[in-house]
Amino acid sequence: MGNKWTGTVAFLCGAALGVIVGIYFAPKSGEEMREDLNDQINEGARRVRTASRSVARRAQEMADQIQKSVSELAETGMRISRKVNPS
């Protein structure tokens, strides 16, 4: 999973850099270039927020699943313990 996210982050950084370089070298006035750059930065920030929410949601799902599995294992261990050492 780490390699997938690393690749995705590298792609997004490369795409953002490409956009910035493209805007910088475009034959536009300074004001137009700044507006375009600002728009692209805002779009990039929106995408980062969306990706962050997705990652946070998935991390919470994984934490919930781990907690459930640990609880089930503990319950199973307690049942086995009661069978081996009845009171």
Rosetta silent file (secondary structure, phi, psi, omega in degrees, C-alpha in Angstrom):
SEQUENCE: MGNKWTGTVAFLCGAALGVIVGIYFAPKSGEEMREDLNDQINEGARRVRTASRSVARRAQEMADQIQKSVSELAETGMRISRKVNPS
SCORE:     score description
SCORE:     0.000 S_00000001
   1 L     0.000  -36.590 -179.158    0.000    0.000    0.000 S_00000001
   2 H   -60.017  -40.995 -179.606    2.884    2.389    0.762 S_00000001
   3 H   -65.109  -36.211  179.307    4.247    2.160   -2.776 S_00000001
   4 H   -63.111  -47.225 -179.238    0.839    2.997   -4.247 S_00000001
   5 H   -68.241  -38.178  178.434    0.536    6.166   -2.137 S_00000001
   6 H   -61.925  -44.502  178.071    4.163    7.123   -2.770 S_00000001
   7 H   -63.577  -40.056  179.664    3.587    6.816   -6.509 S_00000001
   8 H   -65.785  -45.030  178.956    0.367    8.799   -6.300 S_00000001
   9 H   -63.480  -42.699  178.736    1.994   11.582   -4.303 S_00000001
  10 H   -62.090  -40.964  178.288    4.960   11.678   -6.715 S_00000001
  11 H   -62.114  -47.570 -179.340    2.570   11.884   -9.662 S_00000001
  12 H   -62.545  -40.382  178.011    0.583   14.729   -8.088 S_00000001
  13 H   -64.747  -42.741  178.571    3.779   16.647   -7.251 S_00000001
  14 H   -64.049  -40.833  178.412    5.067   16.168  -10.797 S_00000001
  15 H   -64.462  -43.156  179.189    1.759   17.272  -12.275 S_00000001
  16 H   -62.942  -43.082  178.507    1.691   20.363  -10.072 S_00000001
  17 H   -62.627  -41.494  177.924    5.265   21.222  -11.033 S_00000001
  18 H   -61.567  -41.112  178.646    4.398   20.778  -14.712 S_00000001
  19 H   -64.571  -45.220 -179.098    1.437   23.106  -14.397 S_00000001
  20 H   -62.384  -45.982  179.565    3.502   25.748  -12.628 S_00000001
  21 H   -64.109  -41.413  179.007    6.304   25.572  -15.224 S_00000001
  22 H   -61.627  -42.950  178.764    3.759   25.665  -18.050 S_00000001
  23 H   -66.765  -40.424 -178.172    2.072   28.714  -16.616 S_00000001
  24 H   -61.161  -40.755 -176.532    5.406   30.405  -15.995 S_00000001
  25 H   -91.495   -1.371  179.071    6.519   29.998  -19.596 S_00000001
  26 L   -70.185  145.143 -179.344    3.130   30.758  -21.158 S_00000001
  27 L   -80.288   73.572  179.423    2.958   33.990  -23.152 S_00000001
  28 L  -127.553  164.267  175.606    0.604   35.810  -20.770 S_00000001
  29 L   -70.079  163.489  179.764    0.751   39.019  -18.812 S_00000001
  30 H   -58.976  -42.321 -179.258    1.975   38.904  -15.236 S_00000001
  31 H   -65.660  -44.342  177.907   -1.494   39.436  -13.852 S_00000001
  32 H   -61.452  -42.099 -179.166   -3.007   36.696  -16.027 S_00000001
  33 H   -64.289  -42.620  179.005   -0.202   34.351  -15.055 S_00000001
  34 H   -63.763  -41.167  178.087   -0.704   35.092  -11.346 S_00000001
  35 H   -62.754  -45.514  178.766   -4.455   34.505  -11.661 S_00000001
  36 H   -62.561  -43.085  179.451   -3.885   31.214  -13.475 S_00000001
  37 H   -63.316  -42.746  177.971   -1.279   30.155  -10.920 S_00000001
  38 H   -61.506  -43.415  177.678   -3.625   31.063   -8.075 S_00000001
  39 H   -60.806  -44.606 -179.521   -6.430   29.041   -9.691 S_00000001
  40 H   -66.001  -39.487  178.222   -4.131   26.046  -10.112 S_00000001
  41 H   -64.203  -42.983  178.031   -2.887   26.301   -6.524 S_00000001
  42 H   -62.334  -41.473  177.851   -6.467   26.441   -5.262 S_00000001
  43 H   -64.522  -42.741  177.466   -7.372   23.407   -7.369 S_00000001
  44 H   -61.782  -42.431  178.674   -4.324   21.550   -6.097 S_00000001
  45 H   -63.218  -39.607  178.795   -5.219   22.413   -2.506 S_00000001
  46 H   -63.000  -42.532  179.743   -8.774   21.163   -3.102 S_00000001
  47 H   -65.912  -38.499  178.000   -7.445   17.883   -4.471 S_00000001
  48 H   -64.161  -43.031  177.899   -5.078   17.486   -1.508 S_00000001
  49 H   -61.491  -42.457  179.087   -7.964   18.056    0.925 S_00000001
  50 H   -62.788  -45.894  179.097  -10.071   15.482   -0.925 S_00000001
  51 H   -63.670  -39.367  179.890   -7.231   12.946   -0.909 S_00000001
  52 H   -62.952  -42.643  178.020   -6.554   13.623    2.780 S_00000001
  53 H   -62.826  -40.613  179.545  -10.174   12.954    3.682 S_00000001
  54 H   -63.641  -44.345  179.302  -10.075    9.729    1.690 S_00000001
  55 H   -64.649  -43.199  179.855   -6.879    8.584    3.412 S_00000001
  56 H   -62.778  -41.489  179.606   -8.255    9.509    6.843 S_00000001
  57 H   -63.395  -43.627 -179.748  -11.490    7.631    6.149 S_00000001
  58 H   -66.903  -39.860  178.105   -9.589    4.525    5.024 S_00000001
  59 H   -62.128  -40.752  178.440   -7.273    4.707    8.048 S_00000001
  60 H   -65.404  -41.062  177.518  -10.310    4.879   10.351 S_00000001
  61 H   -60.361  -43.251  179.678  -11.889    1.876    8.599 S_00000001
  62 H   -65.544  -41.863  179.003   -8.659   -0.084    9.064 S_00000001
  63 H   -63.176  -41.647  177.523   -8.418    0.934   12.743 S_00000001
  64 H   -62.147  -42.271  179.794  -12.034   -0.137   13.310 S_00000001
  65 H   -65.354  -41.289  178.694  -11.372   -3.503   11.644 S_00000001
  66 H   -64.366  -43.527  179.203   -8.236   -4.068   13.739 S_00000001
  67 H   -60.841  -42.612  179.298  -10.105   -3.172   16.917 S_00000001
  68 H   -63.509  -43.560 -179.810  -12.892   -5.593   16.021 S_00000001
  69 H   -64.212  -41.834  179.029  -10.388   -8.377   15.267 S_00000001
  70 H   -64.663  -42.020  178.259   -8.527   -7.822   18.533 S_00000001
  71 H   -62.094  -42.697  179.080  -11.804   -7.868   20.488 S_00000001
  72 H   -64.548  -41.613  178.112  -12.836  -11.105   18.792 S_00000001
  73 H   -64.367  -41.686  179.415   -9.439  -12.679   19.544 S_00000001
  74 H   -63.875  -42.218  179.008   -9.626  -11.596   23.185 S_00000001
  75 H   -63.932  -42.863  177.867  -13.124  -13.022   23.511 S_00000001
  76 H   -62.641  -42.092  177.994  -12.010  -16.308   21.949 S_00000001
  77 H   -61.736  -40.223  178.589   -9.019  -16.423   24.309 S_00000001
  78 H   -65.401  -40.841  178.611  -11.275  -15.893   27.311 S_00000001
  79 H   -63.399  -44.170  179.180  -13.599  -18.711   26.203 S_00000001
  80 H   -63.599  -41.741  179.509  -10.663  -21.083   25.719 S_00000001
  81 H   -61.096  -41.107  179.615   -9.242  -20.081   29.096 S_00000001
  82 H   -66.587  -34.431  179.368  -12.571  -20.839   30.802 S_00000001
  83 H   -71.490  -38.307 -178.479  -12.707  -24.271   29.153 S_00000001
  84 H   -75.176  -39.379 -177.928   -9.133  -25.132   30.184 S_00000001
  85 L  -122.475   73.445 -178.396   -9.419  -23.723   33.712 S_00000001
  86 L   -66.297  146.261 -179.076  -13.077  -24.030   34.765 S_00000001
  87 L   -80.713    0.000    0.000  -13.952  -22.172   37.991 S_00000001
